[in-house]
Amino acid sequence: MPNITERLNSAIDSIRFFEKKSNRDENSVQLIAVSKTKPVEDITEAITAGQRDFGENYVQEGVEKVTHFNDKSLTWHFIGPLQSNKSRQVAEHFDWVHTIDRLKIAKRLNEQRGVYQQPLQVLIQVNISGEDSKSGVLPTEVMSLAKEIVSFERLTLRGLMTIGVKTDDVDVINQQFSTMNELLTQLKTQYTTVDTLSMGMSSDIEHAINNGSTMVRVGSAIFGARG
């Protein structure tokens, strides 16, 4: 069975292959290694292999890992749903938040981000599939929420995030991802800080990259299935 280093390298090779296939610039897509529920020993192996960006879904677990490593060369991305009563821990410890879906959360993160910290890099989560089970704003709500977020001094709006629908219908996947790319293009015309589309996981990474994703989130393909 391949070890974490081998699986990490394989994931990176896949990203580079799909970049080339989609006529994207090399290294235009960044890998976020989703390390939720995984022990620090596994993350250490990935760090040793060169990985620097990690995604966590759970606040307390994520904060413990950020604190454990205490390494400024690492970038920590909060990619799970965020409750307002846990926003302070995220504001104080993470570098990125991918899941802004309402003004209240953005406001709290802005207020709770340390004055001497770099601004928190944030993405608006979009429910592109319209599924009730998914978090995120509707596509029609993106621009109004963005307008509010950019007024906050301790946040920097970087773009959009979505979780693709689980389906074997490639046309549906491509249509939704294409709409996300169009939304990002609209945002870019308004705000100079916007440059990021966090979209695509192991199952739909090719379609995400083909439709303009700049960050893909890969977990089990690197660290193995969650226990």
FIKEMAR-109684 format. One record per residue: y negated, x negated, z negated of N, C-alpha, C in turn. Coordinates in pm, whole numbers, plus 50000, padded with zeros to 5 digits. Layout:
residues N
Y X Z Y X Z Y X Z;
...
***
This chain:
residues 227
50120 49916 50000 50000 50000 50000 49875 49912 50000;
49777 49941 50086 49656 49858 50090 49579 49866 49957;
49514 49756 49923 49434 49757 49801 49292 49807 49833;
49209 49814 49731 49074 49869 49748 48993 49787 49848;
49003 49657 49841 48929 49571 49934 48969 49601 50078;
49098 49613 50102 49146 49640 50238 49102 49778 50285;
49107 49877 50196 49065 50013 50235 48915 50020 50258;
48839 49946 50177 48694 49940 50196 48661 49879 50332;
48724 49769 50364 48700 49705 50493 48740 49796 50609;
48847 49871 50591 48891 49965 50694 48788 50075 50714;
48731 50125 50604 48627 50229 50613 48506 50177 50687;
48466 50054 50657 48350 49994 50724 48379 49974 50873;
48501 49929 50904 48539 49911 51044 48532 50044 51120;
48575 50152 51054 48570 50284 51118 48426 50325 51147;
48339 50302 51050 48197 50335 51069 48140 50258 51186;
48167 50129 51193 48114 50047 51302 48172 50092 51438;
48299 50131 51437 48362 50179 51561 48292 50307 51610;
48269 50401 51518 48206 50527 51558 48058 50508 51592;
47992 50412 51529 47856 50377 51570 47854 50338 51718;
47944 50248 51752 47949 50198 51890 47985 50309 51987;
48083 50390 51949 48128 50501 52034 48015 50601 52058;
47928 50617 51960 47818 50713 51970 47689 50650 52022;
47699 50525 52065 47581 50451 52115 47473 50439 52008;
47516 50426 51885 47424 50403 51775 47407 50252 51754;
47295 50212 51695 47276 50071 51663 47377 50028 51557;
47425 49906 51568 47517 49853 51467 47448 49847 51332;
47521 49885 51228 47470 49888 51090 47362 49994 51068;
47357 50094 51155 47261 50203 51136 47314 50309 51040;
47443 50301 51007 47505 50396 50915 47550 50321 50790;
47509 50372 50676 47537 50308 50548 47653 50378 50479;
47740 50300 50418 47854 50354 50345 47820 50371 50197;
47835 50496 50150 47827 50523 50006 47971 50537 49956;
48014 50447 49871 48149 50454 49815 48148 50551 49697;
48218 50663 49712 48218 50766 49608 48319 50728 49501;
48265 50688 49387 48348 50630 49281 48371 50725 49165;
48343 50853 49183 48362 50950 49074 48507 50951 49027;
48524 50961 48900 48654 50964 48829 48730 50833 48835;
48672 50731 48900 48743 50604 48912 48699 50506 48803;
48792 50424 48753 48758 50331 48645 48670 50217 48693;
48602 50153 48599 48511 50043 48634 48586 49927 48700;
48716 49913 48670 48793 49805 48733 48799 49824 48885;
48813 49948 48929 48817 49976 49073 48681 49947 49137;
48575 49985 49068 48441 49961 49121 48413 49811 49126;
48459 49739 49026 48442 49594 49024 48508 49530 49145;
48626 49578 49181 48695 49523 49300 48613 49550 49426;
48556 49671 49435 48473 49704 49552 48347 49618 49555;
48288 49594 49440 48169 49509 49432 48203 49367 49478;
48315 49316 49431 48359 49182 49469 48380 49173 49619;
48421 49284 49679 48443 49288 49825 48314 49307 49903;
48202 49324 49831 48073 49331 49899 48003 49466 49898;
48067 49569 49843 48005 49702 49842 47893 49707 49737;
47781 49771 49773 47667 49775 49681 47617 49916 49653;
47657 50015 49733 47611 50152 49713 47726 50240 49666;
47703 50307 49553 47807 50390 49493 47755 50530 49463;
47842 50629 49484 47805 50768 49460 47882 50826 49343;
47811 50895 49256 47871 50959 49139 47833 51107 49136;
47930 51192 49095 47909 51337 49091 47879 51391 48952;
47920 51318 48850 47910 51370 48714 47814 51284 48633;
47720 51351 48566 47608 51280 48505 47653 51179 48401;
47727 51224 48299 47761 51134 48189 47846 51017 48236;
47945 51046 48318 48031 50940 48371 47950 50841 48454;
47861 50894 48536 47780 50808 48621 47687 50719 48541;
47622 50776 48441 47531 50698 48356 47606 50586 48285;
47726 50616 48238 47807 50514 48170 47838 50398 48264;
47865 50427 48389 47894 50321 48486 47770 50240 48520;
47658 50309 48542 47533 50238 48570 47501 50142 48455;
47515 50192 48334 47486 50111 48216 47585 49997 48200;
47711 50024 48229 47815 49921 48216 47786 49802 48306;
47753 49830 48431 47732 49719 48526 47595 49656 48510;
47493 49738 48485 47357 49686 48462 47323 49577 48563;
47341 49610 48690 47327 49513 48799 47224 49565 48899;
47112 49498 48908 47003 49544 48996 47038 49532 49144;
47144 49459 49177 47183 49448 49317 47261 49571 49364;
47300 49658 49269 47374 49779 49302 47278 49896 49314;
47312 49990 49401 47233 50112 49418 47322 50231 49385;
47274 50313 49293 47353 50426 49244 47295 50557 49297;
47383 50636 49359 47344 50762 49422 47406 50878 49344;
47325 50970 49296 47380 51090 49235 47402 51193 49344;
47527 51236 49363 47561 51321 49477 47624 51453 49434;
47619 51485 49305 47678 51609 49256 47572 51713 49223;
47614 51834 49191 47518 51937 49149 47452 51896 49018;
47323 51923 49006 47247 51877 48890 47189 51994 48814;
47228 52005 48686 47171 52106 48598 47043 52051 48536;
46949 52140 48511 46818 52096 48461 46828 52028 48325;
46927 52066 48244 46937 52005 48111 46994 51863 48115;
47037 51819 48233 47089 51682 48246 47002 51597 48340;
46890 51651 48379 46807 51582 48478 46748 51452 48425;
46716 51447 48295 46654 51326 48241 46743 51204 48257;
46872 51219 48230 46964 51105 48242 46970 51054 48386;
46968 51146 48481 46970 51107 48621 46839 51040 48659;
46729 51097 48615 46597 51040 48646 46583 50899 48593;
46641 50873 48479 46624 50743 48413 46721 50636 48465;
46835 50677 48520 46939 50579 48550 46973 50562 48698;
46955 50665 48778 46998 50657 48918 46883 50612 49008;
46921 50562 49126 46823 50518 49227 46795 50626 49330;
46899 50705 49360 46889 50811 49459 46947 50940 49401;
46891 51054 49444 46951 51185 49418 46962 51257 49552;
47084 51296 49587 47109 51357 49718 47105 51510 49714;
47091 51568 49597 47123 51710 49582 47007 51795 49530;
46885 51766 49573 46772 51848 49534 46780 51981 49611;
46790 52091 49537 46800 52220 49605 46706 52326 49548;
46617 52284 49457 46518 52378 49405 46403 52299 49343;
46288 52362 49343 46166 52297 49297 46175 52257 49150;
46239 52339 49068 46247 52311 48924 46311 52174 48898;
46418 52144 48970 46487 52016 48951 46397 51901 48995;
46334 51915 49109 46245 51809 49158 46132 51783 49058;
46076 51888 49004 45966 51876 48908 46012 51802 48783;
46128 51837 48732 46180 51771 48612 46210 51624 48639;
46271 51593 48751 46301 51454 48783 46173 51372 48793;
46070 51429 48851 45942 51360 48864 45881 51332 48726;
45886 51430 48639 45829 51416 48505 45909 51317 48420;
46039 51307 48446 46126 51228 48360 46153 51087 48413;
46110 51059 48535 46126 50925 48590 46029 50830 48518;
46079 50714 48478 45996 50620 48403 45877 50571 48484;
45765 50557 48418 45642 50513 48484 45659 50375 48545;
45736 50289 48481 45753 50152 48529 45875 50136 48620;
45943 50245 48648 46053 50241 48744 46000 50264 48884;
46077 50218 48983 46046 50253 49120 46063 50404 49138;
45988 50468 49228 46008 50611 49250 46154 50642 49284;
46199 50758 49240 46334 50803 49268 46342 50849 49413;
46440 50796 49485 46459 50832 49625 46540 50962 49632;
46487 51065 49698 46553 51194 49691 46577 51253 49830;
46684 51334 49836 46721 51408 49956 46729 51556 49920;
46690 51640 50013 46706 51784 49998 46846 51822 50046;
46921 51891 49961 47053 51937 50002 47040 52068 50079;
47103 52072 50196 47097 52189 50283 47235 52254 50290;
47240 52384 50267 47366 52459 50283 47374 52503 50429;
47417 52413 50513 47413 52435 50658 47516 52538 50702;
47623 52554 50624 47728 52648 50663 47703 52788 50609;
47610 52801 50514 47581 52932 50456 47688 52984 50363;
47777 52896 50319 47886 52938 50230 47833 52960 50088;
47876 53070 50026 47832 53101 49890 47877 52995 49790;
47987 52928 49821 48043 52830 49727 47967 52699 49727;
47875 52681 49823 47805 52553 49836 47662 52564 49785;
47615 52455 49726 47476 52446 49683 47390 52409 49803;
47258 52417 49783 47167 52375 49887 47076 52486 49935;
46963 52448 49990 46870 52545 50046 46916 52584 50186;
46869 52697 50232 46895 52736 50370 46807 52653 50463;
46847 52635 50587 46765 52557 50680 46620 52605 50688;
46599 52735 50677 46464 52790 50687 46376 52756 50566;
46439 52705 50460 46365 52675 50336 46332 52526 50321;
46381 52444 50414 46366 52299 50401 46219 52256 50399;
46141 52303 50494 46004 52255 50507 45917 52292 50387;
45938 52410 50332 45856 52451 50217 45891 52370 50093;
46019 52340 50071 46057 52258 49957 46009 52114 49977;
46019 52064 50097 45971 51929 50126 45823 51915 50094;
45746 52014 50129 45601 52011 50104 45571 51997 49955;
45652 52062 49872 45635 52052 49726 45677 51913 49676;
45790 51864 49725 45844 51737 49676 45749 51621 49703;
45688 51619 49819 45603 51505 49856 45476 51497 49770;
45448 51601 49694 45331 51597 49605 45360 51524 49474;
45487 51493 49448 45526 51429 49322 45519 51277 49335;
45447 51213 49245 45424 51069 49253 45549 50986 49224;
45639 51037 49141 45754 50957 49099 45877 50983 49185;
45862 51064 49290 45971 51089 49384 45928 51045 49524;
46023 50995 49602 45999 50965 49742 46099 51044 49825;
46049 51134 49907 46136 51214 49993 46188 51128 50108;
46320 51114 50115 46380 51029 50218 46452 51107 50328;
46486 51235 50300 46554 51309 50405 46640 51421 50353;
46756 51440 50418 46841 51556 50395 46985 51515 50369;
47057 51603 50300 47200 51586 50276 47269 51719 50299;
47391 51714 50348 47474 51834 50357 47619 51799 50339;
47698 51901 50304 47844 51890 50298 47898 51977 50409;
47970 51917 50501 48020 51989 50617 48123 52095 50581;
48131 52198 50664 48229 52303 50643 48369 52248 50667;
48467 52297 50590 48606 52254 50611 48668 52342 50718;
48682 52286 50836 48739 52359 50948 48794 52261 51050;
48890 52307 51128 48943 52226 51238 48867 52251 51367;
48770 52341 51362 48693 52376 51481 48582 52273 51502;
48605 52180 51592 48510 52071 51617 48376 52123 51664;
48377 52231 51741 48251 52287 51790 48163 52335 51676;
48224 52396 51577 48148 52444 51460 48089 52327 51383;
48171 52225 51361 48124 52106 51290 48006 52042 51363;
48022 52022 51492 47916 51959 51571 47789 52043 51574;
47805 52174 51583 47688 52261 51586 47609 52250 51457;
47679 52250 51343 47611 52242 51214 47547 52105 51193;
47619 52001 51230 47564 51866 51214 47447 51843 51308;
47454 51900 51427 47343 51888 51520 47218 51957 51466;
47237 52071 51402 47125 52142 51341 47062 52059 51230;
47146 51989 51154 47093 51901 51049 47007 51790 51109;
47053 51734 51219 46977 51628 51285 46843 51681 51335;
46843 51804 51386 46718 51865 51431 46622 51886 51314;
46675 51929 51201 46592 51948 51081 46530 51815 51037;
46612 51709 51042 46560 51577 51003 46448 51535 51098;
46466 51559 51225 46362 51524 51322 46232 51598 51292;
46242 51724 51254 46124 51801 51216 46055 51738 51095;
46135 51701 50995 46078 51639 50874 46008 51508 50907;
46069 51431 50995 46012 51301 51032 45873 51315 51093;
45850 51423 51165 45718 51442 51226 45611 51469 51122;
45654 51511 51003 45559 51548 50897 45540 51437 50794;
45647 51362 50767 45644 51268 50653 45700 51132 50694;
45622 51028 50673 45658 50894 50719 45771 50831 50637;
45796 50882 50517 45902 50824 50433 46040 50871 50473;
46049 50974 50555 46178 51036 50587 46252 50954 50693;
46376 50915 50659 46457 50834 50750 46606 50849 50728;
46647 50941 50639 46786 50943 50593 46852 51078 50614;
46974 51076 50669 47058 51194 50682 47193 51161 50621;
47216 51213 50501 47341 51189 50428 47439 51298 50466;
47534 51262 50551 47619 51365 50612 47747 51300 50661;
47858 51359 50621 47986 51308 50667 48068 51246 50556;
48196 51284 50553 48292 51227 50460 48414 51185 50542;
48520 51148 50475 48635 51092 50545 48682 51181 50660;
48684 51312 50639 48743 51403 50737 48656 51429 50859;
48524 51412 50845 48434 51447 50957 48336 51336 50990;
48373 51214 50955 48281 51101 50967 48241 51076 51113;
48335 51090 51206 48302 51065 51347 48196 51162 51397;
48214 51290 51366 48119 51391 51412 47982 51372 51346;
47984 51331 51219 47858 51308 51149 47778 51194 51213;
47846 51085 51240 47779 50970 51300 47730 51004 51441;
47809 51080 51514 47770 51119 51650 47647 51209 51650;
47622 51274 51536 47508 51364 51524 47396 51308 51437;
47392 51175 51422 47276 51112 51362 47281 51078 51215;
47397 51094 51151 47405 51059 51009 47369 50912 50987;
47297 50886 50878 47264 50748 50842 47335 50703 50714;
47393 50799 50641 47472 50767 50522 47598 50853 50524;
47714 50790 50507 47838 50866 50494 47897 50839 50356;
47962 50941 50301 48013 50935 50164 48166 50934 50169;
48226 50823 50131 48371 50807 50141 48427 50770 50004;
48523 50847 49957 48581 50823 49826 48728 50788 49827;
48813 50888 49849 48957 50866 49837 49011 50766 49940;
48947 50757 50056 48993 50660 50157 48971 50516 50111;
48886 50498 50011 48862 50365 49955 48937 50345 49824;
48921 50443 49734 48974 50428 49598 49109 50495 49576;
49157 50569 49676 49281 50643 49659 49253 50783 49608;
49355 50867 49613 49338 51006 49571 49303 51014 49424;
49221 51114 49393 49181 51132 49253 49301 51179 49171;
49310 51124 49051 49422 51161 48966 49397 51290 48893;
***
